[in-house]
Amino acid sequence: MLAIAAAIVFGIAFLFALIGTSIGISTTALLALGLCLLALHQGGIGTASAGAWQGYRRSRARR
């Protein structure tokens, strides 16, 4: 989910850079926010399905 949010933030930053506008926050700040979201995603934060997969593997091993 955080990777999707990062993609949206990167898209908005890209559009702002192309148009040359600003809404009070710089393009660099948006890029930093996108990188933080990607880092959290890579760290396992916001991935709800990871715990479900581990439970599935354990239940399959018992059979």
C-alpha positions, 0 to 999 in steps of 0.5 A: 500500500505504501508503494502505491502512495509513493508512486502517486507522490512521485507522479505528482512531483513529476507533474509539478516539475514539468509544469513548473508550479509549486503549491507551497511544498518543493519538488525536492520535498515531494521526492523525499516523501516518496523515498521515505514511503518506499523505504517504509514499504521495503522495511515491511511496514504497511504490508498486511499480507506478510503475516497471512503468508507465514501462517499459511506456510506453517499450517501446510507444514503440519499436514 
